Amino acid sequence: MRTLKAITVIMAVLIIVGTVTLAVLIAKRLAGPPAASGEAIAVRLDEPPASEIVAIASEGPGQLALLLHGGGPDRVVVVDLASGGVRARIGLSR
């Protein structure tokens, strides 16, 4: 009988902890994304001098895709904001 009581108490505690954890996670997700830190990030693209950024698109959290033209064929450069480095270069042809 003691074993049954102990199992019941342990299961009740696990249910309460799980419910509280679920409620906290839901509240955090409904609050929205964390605020941006506002820090400036320097990224060296190593592109030819006549290159211009034509468009910028978000590629998920912490990544940007830059469309460049001038100084050569049009290209897309994917930048990782966490490291400040270039993750990929994709050349575009017509």
PyMOL Python script that loads the backbone (N, CA, C, O; Angstrom):
from pymol import cmd

cmd.read_pdbstr("""\
ATOM      1  N   MET A   1       0.816  -1.190   0.000  1.00  0.00           N
ATOM      2  CA  MET A   1       0.000   0.000   0.000  1.00  0.00           C
ATOM      3  C   MET A   1       0.868   1.265   0.000  1.00  0.00           C
ATOM      4  O   MET A   1       0.526   2.262  -0.636  1.00  0.00           O
ATOM      5  N   ARG A   2       2.002   1.210   0.727  1.00  0.00           N
ATOM      6  CA  ARG A   2       2.899   2.366   0.758  1.00  0.00           C
ATOM      7  C   ARG A   2       3.477   2.640  -0.625  1.00  0.00           C
ATOM      8  O   ARG A   2       3.625   3.794  -1.028  1.00  0.00           O
ATOM      9  N   THR A   3       3.795   1.593  -1.335  1.00  0.00           N
ATOM     10  CA  THR A   3       4.350   1.749  -2.680  1.00  0.00           C
ATOM     11  C   THR A   3       3.346   2.437  -3.588  1.00  0.00           C
ATOM     12  O   THR A   3       3.724   3.307  -4.372  1.00  0.00           O
ATOM     13  N   LEU A   4       2.099   2.073  -3.499  1.00  0.00           N
ATOM     14  CA  LEU A   4       1.054   2.684  -4.319  1.00  0.00           C
ATOM     15  C   LEU A   4       0.895   4.160  -3.991  1.00  0.00           C
ATOM     16  O   LEU A   4       0.725   4.984  -4.890  1.00  0.00           O
ATOM     17  N   LYS A   5       0.949   4.501  -2.691  1.00  0.00           N
ATOM     18  CA  LYS A   5       0.853   5.909  -2.280  1.00  0.00           C
ATOM     19  C   LYS A   5       2.053   6.697  -2.794  1.00  0.00           C
ATOM     20  O   LYS A   5       1.900   7.819  -3.275  1.00  0.00           O
ATOM     21  N   ALA A   6       3.243   6.116  -2.694  1.00  0.00           N
ATOM     22  CA  ALA A   6       4.444   6.805  -3.161  1.00  0.00           C
ATOM     23  C   ALA A   6       4.395   7.043  -4.664  1.00  0.00           C
ATOM     24  O   ALA A   6       4.732   8.131  -5.132  1.00  0.00           O
ATOM     25  N   ILE A   7       3.979   6.039  -5.416  1.00  0.00           N
ATOM     26  CA  ILE A   7       3.861   6.183  -6.865  1.00  0.00           C
ATOM     27  C   ILE A   7       2.834   7.251  -7.209  1.00  0.00           C
ATOM     28  O   ILE A   7       3.048   8.045  -8.125  1.00  0.00           O
ATOM     29  N   THR A   8       1.721   7.277  -6.484  1.00  0.00           N
ATOM     30  CA  THR A   8       0.672   8.275  -6.733  1.00  0.00           C
ATOM     31  C   THR A   8       1.188   9.683  -6.470  1.00  0.00           C
ATOM     32  O   THR A   8       0.926  10.593  -7.257  1.00  0.00           O
ATOM     33  N   VAL A   9       1.915   9.874  -5.378  1.00  0.00           N
ATOM     34  CA  VAL A   9       2.447  11.203  -5.046  1.00  0.00           C
ATOM     35  C   VAL A   9       3.483  11.626  -6.103  1.00  0.00           C
ATOM     36  O   VAL A   9       3.468  12.769  -6.560  1.00  0.00           O
ATOM     37  N   ILE A  10       4.377  10.711  -6.487  1.00  0.00           N
ATOM     38  CA  ILE A  10       5.384  11.034  -7.497  1.00  0.00           C
ATOM     39  C   ILE A  10       4.724  11.402  -8.825  1.00  0.00           C
ATOM     40  O   ILE A  10       5.140  12.365  -9.469  1.00  0.00           O
ATOM     41  N   MET A  11       3.717  10.660  -9.240  1.00  0.00           N
ATOM     42  CA  MET A  11       3.028  10.972 -10.497  1.00  0.00           C
ATOM     43  C   MET A  11       2.299  12.308 -10.419  1.00  0.00           C
ATOM     44  O   MET A  11       2.266  13.050 -11.400  1.00  0.00           O
ATOM     45  N   ALA A  12       1.717  12.622  -9.272  1.00  0.00           N
ATOM     46  CA  ALA A  12       1.032  13.908  -9.108  1.00  0.00           C
ATOM     47  C   ALA A  12       2.026  15.059  -9.221  1.00  0.00           C
ATOM     48  O   ALA A  12       1.738  16.079  -9.847  1.00  0.00           O
ATOM     49  N   VAL A  13       3.205  14.888  -8.607  1.00  0.00           N
ATOM     50  CA  VAL A  13       4.235  15.930  -8.688  1.00  0.00           C
ATOM     51  C   VAL A  13       4.700  16.096 -10.138  1.00  0.00           C
ATOM     52  O   VAL A  13       4.869  17.222 -10.604  1.00  0.00           O
ATOM     53  N   LEU A  14       4.905  15.007 -10.842  1.00  0.00           N
ATOM     54  CA  LEU A  14       5.322  15.089 -12.249  1.00  0.00           C
ATOM     55  C   LEU A  14       4.267  15.776 -13.113  1.00  0.00           C
ATOM     56  O   LEU A  14       4.611  16.548 -14.008  1.00  0.00           O
ATOM     57  N   ILE A  15       3.000  15.508 -12.857  1.00  0.00           N
ATOM     58  CA  ILE A  15       1.930  16.169 -13.615  1.00  0.00           C
ATOM     59  C   ILE A  15       1.933  17.667 -13.348  1.00  0.00           C
ATOM     60  O   ILE A  15       1.767  18.461 -14.274  1.00  0.00           O
ATOM     61  N   ILE A  16       2.117  18.059 -12.103  1.00  0.00           N
ATOM     62  CA  ILE A  16       2.126  19.489 -11.755  1.00  0.00           C
ATOM     63  C   ILE A  16       3.339  20.176 -12.389  1.00  0.00           C
ATOM     64  O   ILE A  16       3.204  21.256 -12.964  1.00  0.00           O
ATOM     65  N   VAL A  17       4.513  19.565 -12.290  1.00  0.00           N
ATOM     66  CA  VAL A  17       5.723  20.152 -12.880  1.00  0.00           C
ATOM     67  C   VAL A  17       5.576  20.258 -14.401  1.00  0.00           C
ATOM     68  O   VAL A  17       5.943  21.277 -14.986  1.00  0.00           O
ATOM     69  N   GLY A  18       5.054  19.238 -15.029  1.00  0.00           N
ATOM     70  CA  GLY A  18       4.849  19.272 -16.478  1.00  0.00           C
ATOM     71  C   GLY A  18       3.868  20.348 -16.901  1.00  0.00           C
ATOM     72  O   GLY A  18       4.089  21.031 -17.900  1.00  0.00           O
ATOM     73  N   THR A  19       2.794  20.505 -16.158  1.00  0.00           N
ATOM     74  CA  THR A  19       1.798  21.527 -16.475  1.00  0.00           C
ATOM     75  C   THR A  19       2.376  22.926 -16.322  1.00  0.00           C
ATOM     76  O   THR A  19       2.130  23.792 -17.161  1.00  0.00           O
ATOM     77  N   VAL A  20       3.139  23.155 -15.264  1.00  0.00           N
ATOM     78  CA  VAL A  20       3.753  24.470 -15.053  1.00  0.00           C
ATOM     79  C   VAL A  20       4.776  24.749 -16.159  1.00  0.00           C
ATOM     80  O   VAL A  20       4.829  25.863 -16.680  1.00  0.00           O
ATOM     81  N   THR A  21       5.578  23.763 -16.516  1.00  0.00           N
ATOM     82  CA  THR A  21       6.558  23.939 -17.586  1.00  0.00           C
ATOM     83  C   THR A  21       5.876  24.268 -18.911  1.00  0.00           C
ATOM     84  O   THR A  21       6.317  25.156 -19.641  1.00  0.00           O
ATOM     85  N   LEU A  22       4.809  23.554 -19.211  1.00  0.00           N
ATOM     86  CA  LEU A  22       4.062  23.817 -20.442  1.00  0.00           C
ATOM     87  C   LEU A  22       3.480  25.226 -20.446  1.00  0.00           C
ATOM     88  O   LEU A  22       3.531  25.908 -21.470  1.00  0.00           O
ATOM     89  N   ALA A  23       2.932  25.670 -19.330  1.00  0.00           N
ATOM     90  CA  ALA A  23       2.352  27.014 -19.229  1.00  0.00           C
ATOM     91  C   ALA A  23       3.424  28.086 -19.428  1.00  0.00           C
ATOM     92  O   ALA A  23       3.182  29.088 -20.101  1.00  0.00           O
ATOM     93  N   VAL A  24       4.602  27.878 -18.847  1.00  0.00           N
ATOM     94  CA  VAL A  24       5.688  28.853 -18.999  1.00  0.00           C
ATOM     95  C   VAL A  24       6.155  28.912 -20.445  1.00  0.00           C
ATOM     96  O   VAL A  24       6.377  30.002 -20.973  1.00  0.00           O
ATOM     97  N   LEU A  25       6.310  27.771 -21.093  1.00  0.00           N
ATOM     98  CA  LEU A  25       6.735  27.758 -22.497  1.00  0.00           C
ATOM     99  C   LEU A  25       5.715  28.424 -23.412  1.00  0.00           C
ATOM    100  O   LEU A  25       6.092  29.152 -24.330  1.00  0.00           O
ATOM    101  N   ILE A  26       4.448  28.187 -23.177  1.00  0.00           N
ATOM    102  CA  ILE A  26       3.403  28.828 -23.989  1.00  0.00           C
ATOM    103  C   ILE A  26       3.431  30.332 -23.783  1.00  0.00           C
ATOM    104  O   ILE A  26       3.305  31.089 -24.745  1.00  0.00           O
ATOM    105  N   ALA A  27       3.596  30.778 -22.539  1.00  0.00           N
ATOM    106  CA  ALA A  27       3.643  32.217 -22.257  1.00  0.00           C
ATOM    107  C   ALA A  27       4.843  32.872 -22.944  1.00  0.00           C
ATOM    108  O   ALA A  27       4.726  33.979 -23.469  1.00  0.00           O
ATOM    109  N   LYS A  28       5.987  32.199 -22.943  1.00  0.00           N
ATOM    110  CA  LYS A  28       7.171  32.754 -23.606  1.00  0.00           C
ATOM    111  C   LYS A  28       6.969  32.856 -25.109  1.00  0.00           C
ATOM    112  O   LYS A  28       7.362  33.852 -25.717  1.00  0.00           O
ATOM    113  N   ARG A  29       6.372  31.859 -25.708  1.00  0.00           N
ATOM    114  CA  ARG A  29       6.154  31.889 -27.168  1.00  0.00           C
ATOM    115  C   ARG A  29       5.134  32.939 -27.560  1.00  0.00           C
ATOM    116  O   ARG A  29       5.269  33.564 -28.611  1.00  0.00           O
ATOM    117  N   LEU A  30       4.110  33.148 -26.732  1.00  0.00           N
ATOM    118  CA  LEU A  30       3.111  34.165 -27.034  1.00  0.00           C
ATOM    119  C   LEU A  30       3.661  35.571 -26.849  1.00  0.00           C
ATOM    120  O   LEU A  30       3.162  36.516 -27.460  1.00  0.00           O
ATOM    121  N   ALA A  31       4.685  35.719 -26.011  1.00  0.00           N
ATOM    122  CA  ALA A  31       5.277  37.039 -25.766  1.00  0.00           C
ATOM    123  C   ALA A  31       6.044  37.540 -26.987  1.00  0.00           C
ATOM    124  O   ALA A  31       6.301  38.739 -27.091  1.00  0.00           O
ATOM    125  N   GLY A  32       6.414  36.661 -27.905  1.00  0.00           N
ATOM    126  CA  GLY A  32       7.117  37.073 -29.119  1.00  0.00           C
ATOM    127  C   GLY A  32       8.601  36.812 -29.011  1.00  0.00           C
ATOM    128  O   GLY A  32       9.087  36.314 -27.996  1.00  0.00           O
ATOM    129  N   PRO A  33       9.323  37.158 -30.081  1.00  0.00           N
ATOM    130  CA  PRO A  33      10.768  36.918 -30.094  1.00  0.00           C
ATOM    131  C   PRO A  33      11.477  37.854 -29.124  1.00  0.00           C
ATOM    132  O   PRO A  33      10.955  38.918 -28.793  1.00  0.00           O
ATOM    133  N   PRO A  34      12.663  37.464 -28.668  1.00  0.00           N
ATOM    134  CA  PRO A  34      13.412  38.347 -27.776  1.00  0.00           C
ATOM    135  C   PRO A  34      13.815  39.624 -28.499  1.00  0.00           C
ATOM    136  O   PRO A  34      14.007  39.632 -29.715  1.00  0.00           O
ATOM    137  N   ALA A  35      13.940  40.689 -27.742  1.00  0.00           N
ATOM    138  CA  ALA A  35      14.300  41.980 -28.325  1.00  0.00           C
ATOM    139  C   ALA A  35      15.712  41.921 -28.897  1.00  0.00           C
ATOM    140  O   ALA A  35      16.586  41.239 -28.362  1.00  0.00           O
ATOM    141  N   ALA A  36      15.917  42.639 -29.982  1.00  0.00           N
ATOM    142  CA  ALA A  36      17.237  42.684 -30.605  1.00  0.00           C
ATOM    143  C   ALA A  36      18.209  43.395 -29.676  1.00  0.00           C
ATOM    144  O   ALA A  36      17.830  44.313 -28.948  1.00  0.00           O
ATOM    145  N   SER A  37      19.446  42.969 -29.708  1.00  0.00           N
ATOM    146  CA  SER A  37      20.444  43.538 -28.804  1.00  0.00           C
ATOM    147  C   SER A  37      20.846  44.951 -29.230  1.00  0.00           C
ATOM    148  O   SER A  37      21.340  45.724 -28.410  1.00  0.00           O
ATOM    149  N   GLY A  38      20.641  45.291 -30.490  1.00  0.00           N
ATOM    150  CA  GLY A  38      20.976  46.626 -30.961  1.00  0.00           C
ATOM    151  C   GLY A  38      22.457  46.808 -31.260  1.00  0.00           C
ATOM    152  O   GLY A  38      22.897  47.916 -31.565  1.00  0.00           O
ATOM    153  N   GLU A  39      23.224  45.733 -31.176  1.00  0.00           N
ATOM    154  CA  GLU A  39      24.645  45.822 -31.453  1.00  0.00           C
ATOM    155  C   GLU A  39      24.887  45.864 -32.962  1.00  0.00           C
ATOM    156  O   GLU A  39      24.223  45.167 -33.729  1.00  0.00           O
ATOM    157  N   ALA A  40      25.829  46.676 -33.366  1.00  0.00           N
ATOM    158  CA  ALA A  40      26.207  46.739 -34.771  1.00  0.00           C
ATOM    159  C   ALA A  40      27.115  45.559 -35.096  1.00  0.00           C
ATOM    160  O   ALA A  40      27.952  45.169 -34.282  1.00  0.00           O
ATOM    161  N   ILE A  41      26.947  44.997 -36.281  1.00  0.00           N
ATOM    162  CA  ILE A  41      27.751  43.861 -36.703  1.00  0.00           C
ATOM    163  C   ILE A  41      28.498  44.257 -37.966  1.00  0.00           C
ATOM    164  O   ILE A  41      27.892  44.715 -38.935  1.00  0.00           O
ATOM    165  N   ALA A  42      29.793  44.083 -37.954  1.00  0.00           N
ATOM    166  CA  ALA A  42      30.610  44.380 -39.129  1.00  0.00           C
ATOM    167  C   ALA A  42      30.852  43.089 -39.894  1.00  0.00           C
ATOM    168  O   ALA A  42      31.298  42.092 -39.327  1.00  0.00           O
ATOM    169  N   VAL A  43      30.553  43.120 -41.189  1.00  0.00           N
ATOM    170  CA  VAL A  43      30.744  41.950 -42.041  1.00  0.00           C
ATOM    171  C   VAL A  43      31.591  42.367 -43.232  1.00  0.00           C
ATOM    172  O   VAL A  43      31.278  43.343 -43.913  1.00  0.00           O
ATOM    173  N   ARG A  44      32.662  41.630 -43.481  1.00  0.00           N
ATOM    174  CA  ARG A  44      33.508  41.904 -44.641  1.00  0.00           C
ATOM    175  C   ARG A  44      33.109  40.938 -45.747  1.00  0.00           C
ATOM    176  O   ARG A  44      33.253  39.724 -45.602  1.00  0.00           O
ATOM    177  N   LEU A  45      32.604  41.483 -46.856  1.00  0.00           N
ATOM    178  CA  LEU A  45      32.106  40.656 -47.951  1.00  0.00           C
ATOM    179  C   LEU A  45      33.179  40.295 -48.965  1.00  0.00           C
ATOM    180  O   LEU A  45      33.013  39.315 -49.691  1.00  0.00           O
ATOM    181  N   ASP A  46      34.267  41.041 -49.047  1.00  0.00           N
ATOM    182  CA  ASP A  46      35.333  40.823 -50.023  1.00  0.00           C
ATOM    183  C   ASP A  46      34.787  40.749 -51.447  1.00  0.00           C
ATOM    184  O   ASP A  46      35.068  39.802 -52.182  1.00  0.00           O
ATOM    185  N   GLU A  47      34.014  41.745 -51.821  1.00  0.00           N
ATOM    186  CA  GLU A  47      33.442  41.844 -53.160  1.00  0.00           C
ATOM    187  C   GLU A  47      34.173  42.938 -53.931  1.00  0.00           C
ATOM    188  O   GLU A  47      34.812  43.794 -53.318  1.00  0.00           O
ATOM    189  N   PRO A  48      34.094  42.931 -55.274  1.00  0.00           N
ATOM    190  CA  PRO A  48      34.739  43.980 -56.076  1.00  0.00           C
ATOM    191  C   PRO A  48      34.220  45.367 -55.694  1.00  0.00           C
ATOM    192  O   PRO A  48      33.098  45.495 -55.203  1.00  0.00           O
ATOM    193  N   PRO A  49      35.035  46.414 -55.920  1.00  0.00           N
ATOM    194  CA  PRO A  49      34.677  47.771 -55.494  1.00  0.00           C
ATOM    195  C   PRO A  49      33.364  48.306 -56.072  1.00  0.00           C
ATOM    196  O   PRO A  49      32.704  49.100 -55.401  1.00  0.00           O
ATOM    197  N   ALA A  50      32.961  47.920 -57.256  1.00  0.00           N
ATOM    198  CA  ALA A  50      31.745  48.467 -57.872  1.00  0.00           C
ATOM    199  C   ALA A  50      30.480  47.719 -57.440  1.00  0.00           C
ATOM    200  O   ALA A  50      29.404  47.983 -57.978  1.00  0.00           O
ATOM    201  N   SER A  51      30.584  46.809 -56.497  1.00  0.00           N
ATOM    202  CA  SER A  51      29.428  46.016 -56.075  1.00  0.00           C
ATOM    203  C   SER A  51      28.447  46.864 -55.272  1.00  0.00           C
ATOM    204  O   SER A  51      28.838  47.722 -54.481  1.00  0.00           O
ATOM    205  N   GLU A  52      27.155  46.597 -55.500  1.00  0.00           N
ATOM    206  CA  GLU A  52      26.083  47.286 -54.771  1.00  0.00           C
ATOM    207  C   GLU A  52      25.112  46.253 -54.234  1.00  0.00           C
ATOM    208  O   GLU A  52      24.819  45.255 -54.893  1.00  0.00           O
ATOM    209  N   ILE A  53      24.613  46.504 -53.022  1.00  0.00           N
ATOM    210  CA  ILE A  53      23.582  45.635 -52.448  1.00  0.00           C
ATOM    211  C   ILE A  53      22.244  46.100 -53.011  1.00  0.00           C
ATOM    212  O   ILE A  53      21.844  47.247 -52.811  1.00  0.00           O
ATOM    213  N   VAL A  54      21.556  45.204 -53.716  1.00  0.00           N
ATOM    214  CA  VAL A  54      20.289  45.533 -54.365  1.00  0.00           C
ATOM    215  C   VAL A  54      19.116  45.152 -53.463  1.00  0.00           C
ATOM    216  O   VAL A  54      18.119  45.872 -53.404  1.00  0.00           O
ATOM    217  N   ALA A  55      19.231  44.019 -52.759  1.00  0.00           N
ATOM    218  CA  ALA A  55      18.132  43.555 -51.907  1.00  0.00           C
ATOM    219  C   ALA A  55      18.696  42.770 -50.736  1.00  0.00           C
ATOM    220  O   ALA A  55      19.772  42.176 -50.820  1.00  0.00           O
ATOM    221  N   ILE A  56      17.939  42.780 -49.633  1.00  0.00           N
ATOM    222  CA  ILE A  56      18.293  42.023 -48.430  1.00  0.00           C
ATOM    223  C   ILE A  56      17.075  41.215 -48.024  1.00  0.00           C
ATOM    224  O   ILE A  56      15.957  41.730 -48.019  1.00  0.00           O
ATOM    225  N   ALA A  57      17.288  39.942 -47.683  1.00  0.00           N
ATOM    226  CA  ALA A  57      16.196  39.085 -47.222  1.00  0.00           C
ATOM    227  C   ALA A  57      16.675  38.281 -46.019  1.00  0.00           C
ATOM    228  O   ALA A  57      17.839  37.887 -45.947  1.00  0.00           O
ATOM    229  N   SER A  58      15.770  38.043 -45.081  1.00  0.00           N
ATOM    230  CA  SER A  58      16.080  37.229 -43.915  1.00  0.00           C
ATOM    231  C   SER A  58      16.009  35.762 -44.299  1.00  0.00           C
ATOM    232  O   SER A  58      15.051  35.326 -44.937  1.00  0.00           O
ATOM    233  N   GLU A  59      17.020  35.006 -43.911  1.00  0.00           N
ATOM    234  CA  GLU A  59      17.075  33.578 -44.203  1.00  0.00           C
ATOM    235  C   GLU A  59      16.913  32.774 -42.920  1.00  0.00           C
ATOM    236  O   GLU A  59      17.563  31.743 -42.749  1.00  0.00           O
ATOM    237  N   GLY A  60      16.060  33.233 -42.026  1.00  0.00           N
ATOM    238  CA  GLY A  60      15.891  32.555 -40.744  1.00  0.00           C
ATOM    239  C   GLY A  60      16.614  33.340 -39.664  1.00  0.00           C
ATOM    240  O   GLY A  60      17.208  34.384 -39.931  1.00  0.00           O
ATOM    241  N   PRO A  61      16.559  32.833 -38.454  1.00  0.00           N
ATOM    242  CA  PRO A  61      17.180  33.579 -37.354  1.00  0.00           C
ATOM    243  C   PRO A  61      18.700  33.643 -37.516  1.00  0.00           C
ATOM    244  O   PRO A  61      19.372  32.616 -37.609  1.00  0.00           O
ATOM    245  N   GLY A  62      19.216  34.847 -37.548  1.00  0.00           N
ATOM    246  CA  GLY A  62      20.662  35.023 -37.600  1.00  0.00           C
ATOM    247  C   GLY A  62      21.297  34.922 -38.966  1.00  0.00           C
ATOM    248  O   GLY A  62      22.522  34.853 -39.057  1.00  0.00           O
ATOM    249  N   GLN A  63      20.509  34.909 -40.046  1.00  0.00           N
ATOM    250  CA  GLN A  63      21.075  34.824 -41.383  1.00  0.00           C
ATOM    251  C   GLN A  63      20.408  35.841 -42.302  1.00  0.00           C
ATOM    252  O   GLN A  63      19.204  36.085 -42.217  1.00  0.00           O
ATOM    253  N   LEU A  64      21.206  36.420 -43.170  1.00  0.00           N
ATOM    254  CA  LEU A  64      20.700  37.342 -44.183  1.00  0.00           C
ATOM    255  C   LEU A  64      21.200  36.907 -45.551  1.00  0.00           C
ATOM    256  O   LEU A  64      22.306  36.381 -45.680  1.00  0.00           O
ATOM    257  N   ALA A  65      20.381  37.128 -46.566  1.00  0.00           N
ATOM    258  CA  ALA A  65      20.794  36.910 -47.950  1.00  0.00           C
ATOM    259  C   ALA A  65      20.863  38.280 -48.621  1.00  0.00           C
ATOM    260  O   ALA A  65      19.895  39.041 -48.592  1.00  0.00           O
ATOM    261  N   LEU A  66      21.993  38.585 -49.216  1.00  0.00           N
ATOM    262  CA  LEU A  66      22.204  39.865 -49.891  1.00  0.00           C
ATOM    263  C   LEU A  66      22.304  39.612 -51.387  1.00  0.00           C
ATOM    264  O   LEU A  66      23.075  38.760 -51.828  1.00  0.00           O
ATOM    265  N   LEU A  67      21.523  40.353 -52.167  1.00  0.00           N
ATOM    266  CA  LEU A  67      21.620  40.294 -53.624  1.00  0.00           C
ATOM    267  C   LEU A  67      22.539  41.425 -54.059  1.00  0.00           C
ATOM    268  O   LEU A  67      22.262  42.595 -53.796  1.00  0.00           O
ATOM    269  N   LEU A  68      23.638  41.072 -54.729  1.00  0.00           N
ATOM    270  CA  LEU A  68      24.631  42.055 -55.157  1.00  0.00           C
ATOM    271  C   LEU A  68      24.709  42.094 -56.672  1.00  0.00           C
ATOM    272  O   LEU A  68      24.567  41.067 -57.334  1.00  0.00           O
ATOM    273  N   HIS A  69      24.936  43.286 -57.222  1.00  0.00           N
ATOM    274  CA  HIS A  69      25.246  43.394 -58.642  1.00  0.00           C
ATOM    275  C   HIS A  69      26.308  44.459 -58.825  1.00  0.00           C
ATOM    276  O   HIS A  69      26.574  45.253 -57.923  1.00  0.00           O
ATOM    277  N   GLY A  70      26.906  44.466 -59.992  1.00  0.00           N
ATOM    278  CA  GLY A  70      28.014  45.371 -60.268  1.00  0.00           C
ATOM    279  C   GLY A  70      29.328  44.719 -59.874  1.00  0.00           C
ATOM    280  O   GLY A  70      29.385  43.925 -58.934  1.00  0.00           O
ATOM    281  N   GLY A  71      30.375  45.060 -60.598  1.00  0.00           N
ATOM    282  CA  GLY A  71      31.682  44.499 -60.291  1.00  0.00           C
ATOM    283  C   GLY A  71      31.822  43.044 -60.704  1.00  0.00           C
ATOM    284  O   GLY A  71      32.766  42.372 -60.288  1.00  0.00           O
ATOM    285  N   GLY A  72      30.906  42.553 -61.508  1.00  0.00           N
ATOM    286  CA  GLY A  72      30.922  41.156 -61.935  1.00  0.00           C
ATOM    287  C   GLY A  72      29.499  40.669 -62.126  1.00  0.00           C
ATOM    288  O   GLY A  72      28.570  41.477 -62.135  1.00  0.00           O
ATOM    289  N   PRO A  73      29.308  39.367 -62.279  1.00  0.00           N
ATOM    290  CA  PRO A  73      27.942  38.857 -62.440  1.00  0.00           C
ATOM    291  C   PRO A  73      27.129  39.035 -61.153  1.00  0.00           C
ATOM    292  O   PRO A  73      27.687  39.115 -60.059  1.00  0.00           O
ATOM    293  N   ASP A  74      25.799  39.096 -61.303  1.00  0.00           N
ATOM    294  CA  ASP A  74      24.944  39.194 -60.124  1.00  0.00           C
ATOM    295  C   ASP A  74      25.164  37.973 -59.237  1.00  0.00           C
ATOM    296  O   ASP A  74      25.449  36.881 -59.729  1.00  0.00           O
ATOM    297  N   ARG A  75      25.030  38.165 -57.942  1.00  0.00           N
ATOM    298  CA  ARG A  75      25.289  37.076 -57.008  1.00  0.00           C
ATOM    299  C   ARG A  75      24.512  37.275 -55.714  1.00  0.00           C
ATOM    300  O   ARG A  75      24.085  38.382 -55.387  1.00  0.00           O
ATOM    301  N   VAL A  76      24.340  36.181 -54.992  1.00  0.00           N
ATOM    302  CA  VAL A  76      23.697  36.194 -53.679  1.00  0.00           C
ATOM    303  C   VAL A  76      24.748  35.780 -52.658  1.00  0.00           C
ATOM    304  O   VAL A  76      25.453  34.789 -52.847  1.00  0.00           O
ATOM    305  N   VAL A  77      24.847  36.547 -51.575  1.00  0.00           N
ATOM    306  CA  VAL A  77      25.787  36.237 -50.502  1.00  0.00           C
ATOM    307  C   VAL A  77      24.971  36.005 -49.235  1.00  0.00           C
ATOM    308  O   VAL A  77      24.193  36.867 -48.826  1.00  0.00           O
ATOM    309  N   VAL A  78      25.150  34.839 -48.613  1.00  0.00           N
ATOM    310  CA  VAL A  78      24.453  34.512 -47.369  1.00  0.00           C
ATOM    311  C   VAL A  78      25.408  34.811 -46.219  1.00  0.00           C
ATOM    312  O   VAL A  78      26.530  34.307 -46.179  1.00  0.00           O
ATOM    313  N   VAL A  79      24.941  35.648 -45.277  1.00  0.00           N
ATOM    314  CA  VAL A  79      25.762  36.113 -44.163  1.00  0.00           C
ATOM    315  C   VAL A  79      25.220  35.547 -42.855  1.00  0.00           C
ATOM    316  O   VAL A  79      24.015  35.594 -42.611  1.00  0.00           O
ATOM    317  N   ASP A  80      26.106  35.011 -42.008  1.00  0.00           N
ATOM    318  CA  ASP A  80      25.754  34.537 -40.671  1.00  0.00           C
ATOM    319  C   ASP A  80      26.004  35.682 -39.702  1.00  0.00           C
ATOM    320  O   ASP A  80      27.148  36.100 -39.524  1.00  0.00           O
ATOM    321  N   LEU A  81      24.948  36.198 -39.071  1.00  0.00           N
ATOM    322  CA  LEU A  81      25.078  37.354 -38.194  1.00  0.00           C
ATOM    323  C   LEU A  81      25.750  37.007 -36.868  1.00  0.00           C
ATOM    324  O   LEU A  81      26.347  37.882 -36.241  1.00  0.00           O
ATOM    325  N   ALA A  82      25.668  35.770 -36.436  1.00  0.00           N
ATOM    326  CA  ALA A  82      26.293  35.386 -35.177  1.00  0.00           C
ATOM    327  C   ALA A  82      27.808  35.473 -35.258  1.00  0.00           C
ATOM    328  O   ALA A  82      28.459  35.962 -34.335  1.00  0.00           O
ATOM    329  N   SER A  83      28.368  34.997 -36.366  1.00  0.00           N
ATOM    330  CA  SER A  83      29.823  35.012 -36.513  1.00  0.00           C
ATOM    331  C   SER A  83      30.308  36.220 -37.308  1.00  0.00           C
ATOM    332  O   SER A  83      31.486  36.571 -37.245  1.00  0.00           O
ATOM    333  N   GLY A  84      29.403  36.859 -38.058  1.00  0.00           N
ATOM    334  CA  GLY A  84      29.800  37.984 -38.897  1.00  0.00           C
ATOM    335  C   GLY A  84      30.516  37.548 -40.161  1.00  0.00           C
ATOM    336  O   GLY A  84      31.173  38.359 -40.814  1.00  0.00           O
ATOM    337  N   GLY A  85      30.399  36.280 -40.512  1.00  0.00           N
ATOM    338  CA  GLY A  85      31.094  35.758 -41.677  1.00  0.00           C
ATOM    339  C   GLY A  85      30.148  35.407 -42.805  1.00  0.00           C
ATOM    340  O   GLY A  85      28.934  35.322 -42.615  1.00  0.00           O
ATOM    341  N   VAL A  86      30.716  35.204 -43.978  1.00  0.00           N
ATOM    342  CA  VAL A  86      29.952  34.810 -45.157  1.00  0.00           C
ATOM    343  C   VAL A  86      29.813  33.293 -45.141  1.00  0.00           C
ATOM    344  O   VAL A  86      30.810  32.578 -45.049  1.00  0.00           O
ATOM    345  N   ARG A  87      28.572  32.797 -45.231  1.00  0.00           N
ATOM    346  CA  ARG A  87      28.334  31.352 -45.224  1.00  0.00           C
ATOM    347  C   ARG A  87      28.350  30.767 -46.628  1.00  0.00           C
ATOM    348  O   ARG A  87      28.794  29.636 -46.826  1.00  0.00           O
ATOM    349  N   ALA A  88      27.863  31.541 -47.615  1.00  0.00           N
ATOM    350  CA  ALA A  88      27.791  31.006 -48.969  1.00  0.00           C
ATOM    351  C   ALA A  88      27.781  32.153 -49.980  1.00  0.00           C
ATOM    352  O   ALA A  88      27.329  33.260 -49.688  1.00  0.00           O
ATOM    353  N   ARG A  89      28.290  31.856 -51.169  1.00  0.00           N
ATOM    354  CA  ARG A  89      28.231  32.775 -52.314  1.00  0.00           C
ATOM    355  C   ARG A  89      27.616  31.999 -53.471  1.00  0.00           C
ATOM    356  O   ARG A  89      28.057  30.899 -53.802  1.00  0.00           O
ATOM    357  N   ILE A  90      26.599  32.584 -54.075  1.00  0.00           N
ATOM    358  CA  ILE A  90      25.896  31.922 -55.175  1.00  0.00           C
ATOM    359  C   ILE A  90      25.917  32.865 -56.371  1.00  0.00           C
ATOM    360  O   ILE A  90      25.350  33.956 -56.315  1.00  0.00           O
ATOM    361  N   GLY A  91      26.563  32.452 -57.438  1.00  0.00           N
ATOM    362  CA  GLY A  91      26.614  33.251 -58.662  1.00  0.00           C
ATOM    363  C   GLY A  91      25.352  33.048 -59.481  1.00  0.00           C
ATOM    364  O   GLY A  91      24.850  31.930 -59.601  1.00  0.00           O
ATOM    365  N   LEU A  92      24.844  34.129 -60.041  1.00  0.00           N
ATOM    366  CA  LEU A  92      23.632  34.078 -60.876  1.00  0.00           C
ATOM    367  C   LEU A  92      24.013  34.383 -62.313  1.00  0.00           C
ATOM    368  O   LEU A  92      24.774  35.315 -62.573  1.00  0.00           O
ATOM    369  N   SER A  93      23.494  33.610 -63.235  1.00  0.00           N
ATOM    370  CA  SER A  93      23.758  33.864 -64.657  1.00  0.00           C
ATOM    371  C   SER A  93      22.443  34.146 -65.357  1.00  0.00           C
ATOM    372  O   SER A  93      21.374  33.756 -64.887  1.00  0.00           O
ATOM    373  N   ARG A  94      22.541  34.826 -66.483  1.00  0.00           N
ATOM    374  CA  ARG A  94      21.323  35.182 -67.224  1.00  0.00           C
ATOM    375  C   ARG A  94      21.119  34.254 -68.371  1.00  0.00           C
ATOM    376  O   ARG A  94      20.146  34.394 -69.113  1.00  0.00           O
TER     377      ARG A  94
END
""", "prot")
cmd.dss("prot")
cmd.show_as("cartoon", "prot")
cmd.util.cbc("prot")
cmd.orient("prot")
